[in-house]
């Protein structure tokens, strides 16, 4: 799993985002949100600081999920990391 977390972090860093980011925290946020959700496409938001939030675009299947993209909204920019 550590490689998976690092891949998330690397993809986000490639956007130019320099704030704190944890692939493990992102994965855990998503897992918490998708619990008991029907299969389908979802957008989840996670507030990280007073002025920064992460927006996750996710496809949920019967027994797994796909993280399609993460948009990081800061006061000065929106950073987009595409995972598809």
Secondary structure, 3 states (H helix, E strand, C coil): CHHHHHHHHHHHHCCCCCCCCCHHHHHHHHHHHHCCCCCEEEEEEEEEECCEEEEEEEEECCCCEEEEEEEEECCCCEEEEECC
